Amino acid sequence: MSRISHPSQLVPNGYTDLLNVEAGEVTLFPGDPDNLYRVQEGLVRIHTVDDEGNGLTLRYVKPGGYFGEEALVGLQRRYFAEAVTPTSIEVMSPATLGPQENLTLTTHLVEAMERLYRALYRLSGKRLKARIAAELLDLQDSALATTGASGEAVVHITHDDLAAAVGSVRETVTKVVGELSRQGAIHAGYGKIALTNLETLRTIAGE
């Protein structure tokens, strides 16, 4: 269950504050823009909920990545930001950004747009198996991943969360995960998926 982060977790850090949150804590809700946020450690999931109450993951923010960019232009925030793992987040005011920080932020925005285009293409033009393979490849270097006994990346994610990330439902995702396992691309366990054959996954993902 998601939890709400508390102001007491803010730690002064120069021109920014450092927000330390636990896994499952919601740090932002839809509403008025306030600050800009940069992930220092951990992983943040940006997600929304449709009219029927179904969750949809919009993107994951890894260390060095920003969210809350709508504060730059005063747009309403339309998503939730939730820590997937224990996470440290820098909280900053857009008005205090220097030239180098602005350049870094601009680079991040360009990269985020490119990932968004890829995600939209996957949803509209890729079969579910390809979307799942691509999502697992994206998460192999995130805070959700550990290293298995044979050196393979192990992504710790439930079928529910994977379904939310690829625009599907758990039952269908479970079926496709089984197909990927039979192809030798992955080995699925409880709450985790080992990426046993990256070449096969890349071929399936088509990227």
C-alpha positions as CSV (number, residue, x, y, z in Angstrom):
1,M,0.0,0.0,0.0
2,S,1.3,3.5,-0.8
3,R,2.1,5.8,2.0
4,I,2.5,9.6,2.1
5,S,5.9,11.1,2.8
6,H,6.2,13.4,5.8
7,P,7.8,16.9,5.9
8,S,10.0,15.8,8.7
9,Q,12.0,13.7,6.3
10,L,13.3,16.8,4.6
11,V,17.0,17.4,5.2
12,P,18.7,20.7,4.3
13,N,21.3,20.2,1.5
14,G,22.8,23.5,0.3
15,Y,20.4,25.2,-2.1
16,T,18.1,22.2,-2.1
17,D,16.4,19.9,0.4
18,L,16.9,16.2,0.5
19,L,13.8,14.1,0.9
20,N,14.4,10.6,2.1
21,V,11.4,8.3,1.5
22,E,10.7,4.6,1.9
23,A,9.5,2.2,-0.7
24,G,5.8,2.7,-1.4
25,E,5.6,6.3,-0.2
26,V,3.8,8.8,-2.5
27,T,5.8,12.0,-2.7
28,L,3.6,13.9,-5.1
29,F,-0.1,14.0,-5.9
30,P,-2.0,15.6,-8.8
31,G,-2.5,19.3,-8.2
32,D,-0.8,22.7,-8.3
33,P,2.9,22.8,-9.3
34,D,5.4,23.5,-6.6
35,N,9.1,22.4,-6.8
36,L,11.4,20.5,-9.1
37,Y,12.6,17.1,-8.0
38,R,15.7,15.1,-8.9
39,V,16.3,11.5,-7.9
40,Q,19.6,11.1,-6.1
41,E,19.3,7.4,-5.2
42,G,16.6,4.8,-5.7
43,L,13.7,4.8,-8.2
44,V,10.5,6.8,-8.5
45,R,7.4,5.6,-10.5
46,I,5.3,8.3,-12.2
47,H,1.8,7.0,-12.6
48,T,-1.8,7.9,-13.1
49,V,-5.2,6.3,-12.6
50,D,-8.0,6.1,-15.2
51,D,-11.7,6.7,-14.6
52,E,-12.1,3.0,-13.8
53,G,-9.4,3.0,-11.2
54,N,-6.8,1.2,-13.2
55,G,-3.2,2.3,-12.7
56,L,-0.9,3.1,-15.5
57,T,2.8,3.7,-15.2
58,L,3.9,6.6,-17.3
59,R,7.6,6.3,-16.6
60,Y,10.3,5.4,-14.1
61,V,12.8,8.1,-12.9
62,K,16.3,6.7,-12.2
63,P,19.1,8.5,-10.3
64,G,19.9,11.8,-12.0
65,G,16.5,12.1,-13.5
66,Y,13.9,14.8,-12.8
67,F,10.2,15.0,-12.2
68,G,7.9,17.8,-11.3
69,E,8.9,19.7,-14.5
70,E,5.5,21.3,-14.8
71,A,6.7,23.7,-12.1
72,L,8.9,25.4,-14.7
73,V,5.8,26.8,-16.5
74,G,3.1,26.6,-13.9
75,L,1.1,23.7,-15.3
76,Q,-1.1,21.5,-13.2
77,R,0.4,18.2,-12.1
78,R,-1.7,15.3,-13.4
79,Y,0.2,12.3,-11.9
80,F,1.4,10.6,-8.8
81,A,5.0,10.2,-7.9
82,E,5.8,7.1,-5.8
83,A,9.1,5.7,-4.5
84,V,9.5,2.2,-5.7
85,T,12.5,1.5,-3.5
86,P,14.1,3.5,-0.6
87,T,14.8,6.7,-2.4
88,S,16.6,10.1,-1.8
89,I,15.1,13.0,-3.8
90,E,16.5,16.5,-4.1
91,V,13.9,19.2,-3.8
92,M,14.7,22.5,-5.5
93,S,13.1,25.7,-6.7
94,P,13.3,26.3,-10.5
95,A,14.2,29.9,-9.7
96,T,17.5,28.8,-8.0
97,L,18.8,26.8,-11.0
98,G,22.2,27.9,-12.4
99,P,23.3,27.7,-16.0
100,Q,24.8,24.2,-15.7
101,E,21.7,22.9,-13.8
102,N,19.5,24.4,-16.5
103,L,21.6,22.7,-19.2
104,T,21.4,19.4,-17.3
105,L,17.6,19.8,-17.0
106,T,17.2,20.6,-20.7
107,T,19.2,17.4,-21.6
108,H,17.0,15.4,-19.2
109,L,13.8,16.8,-20.8
110,V,15.0,15.9,-24.3
111,E,15.8,12.3,-23.2
112,A,12.5,12.1,-21.4
113,M,10.7,13.1,-24.5
114,E,12.6,10.5,-26.6
115,R,11.6,7.8,-24.0
116,L,8.0,9.0,-24.2
117,Y,8.0,8.7,-28.0
118,R,9.4,5.1,-27.7
119,A,6.7,4.2,-25.1
120,L,3.9,5.6,-27.3
121,Y,5.3,3.6,-30.2
122,R,5.4,0.5,-28.2
123,L,1.8,0.9,-27.0
124,S,0.5,1.6,-30.5
125,G,2.8,-0.5,-32.7
126,K,4.2,-3.3,-30.6
127,R,2.7,-6.6,-29.4
128,L,2.5,-7.2,-25.7
129,K,5.4,-9.6,-25.6
130,A,7.7,-7.0,-27.2
131,R,6.5,-4.3,-24.8
132,I,7.2,-6.6,-21.8
133,A,10.7,-7.5,-23.1
134,A,11.5,-3.8,-23.7
135,E,10.3,-2.8,-20.2
136,L,12.5,-5.5,-18.5
137,L,15.5,-4.4,-20.5
138,D,14.9,-0.8,-19.4
139,L,14.7,-1.8,-15.7
140,Q,17.8,-4.0,-15.7
141,D,20.0,-1.1,-14.6
142,S,17.5,0.4,-12.2
143,A,17.2,0.2,-8.4
144,L,14.7,-2.6,-8.9
145,A,17.5,-4.9,-10.3
146,T,20.0,-7.0,-8.5
147,T,22.6,-9.5,-9.8
148,G,21.8,-13.2,-9.8
149,A,24.1,-16.1,-8.9
150,S,25.1,-16.4,-12.6
151,G,25.7,-12.7,-13.1
152,E,22.3,-12.1,-14.7
153,A,20.2,-9.1,-13.9
154,V,17.2,-9.9,-11.7
155,V,14.3,-7.3,-11.9
156,H,12.2,-7.3,-8.7
157,I,8.7,-6.5,-10.0
158,T,5.3,-8.0,-9.6
159,H,3.1,-9.0,-12.6
160,D,0.6,-6.2,-11.4
161,D,3.3,-3.6,-11.6
162,L,4.6,-4.9,-14.9
163,A,1.1,-4.8,-16.3
164,A,0.7,-1.2,-15.3
165,A,4.0,-0.4,-17.0
166,V,3.0,-1.9,-20.4
167,G,-0.7,-1.0,-20.5
168,S,-2.1,-4.5,-19.9
169,V,-3.7,-6.6,-17.1
170,R,-2.0,-9.0,-14.7
171,E,-3.6,-12.2,-16.1
172,T,-2.4,-11.4,-19.7
173,V,1.1,-10.4,-18.5
174,T,1.4,-13.6,-16.5
175,K,0.6,-15.6,-19.7
176,V,3.2,-13.7,-21.7
177,V,5.8,-14.0,-19.0
178,G,5.3,-17.7,-19.2
179,E,5.9,-17.6,-22.9
180,L,9.2,-15.7,-22.4
181,S,10.3,-18.2,-19.8
182,R,9.7,-21.1,-22.2
183,Q,11.8,-19.3,-24.8
184,G,14.6,-19.1,-22.4
185,A,14.7,-15.3,-22.3
186,I,13.8,-15.0,-18.6
187,H,13.3,-17.1,-15.5
188,A,10.3,-15.9,-13.5
189,G,10.0,-16.3,-9.7
190,Y,7.8,-14.8,-7.1
191,G,8.0,-11.0,-7.4
192,K,11.2,-11.2,-9.5
193,I,12.2,-11.9,-13.1
194,A,15.8,-13.0,-14.0
195,L,16.9,-11.8,-17.5
196,T,18.7,-15.0,-18.6
197,N,19.1,-14.2,-22.3
198,L,19.5,-10.5,-23.1
199,E,20.0,-11.2,-26.8
200,T,16.7,-13.0,-27.1
201,L,15.0,-10.2,-25.1
202,R,16.4,-7.6,-27.5
203,T,15.3,-9.5,-30.5
204,I,11.8,-9.9,-29.1
205,A,11.7,-6.2,-28.1
206,G,12.7,-5.2,-31.6
207,E,14.8,-2.3,-30.4
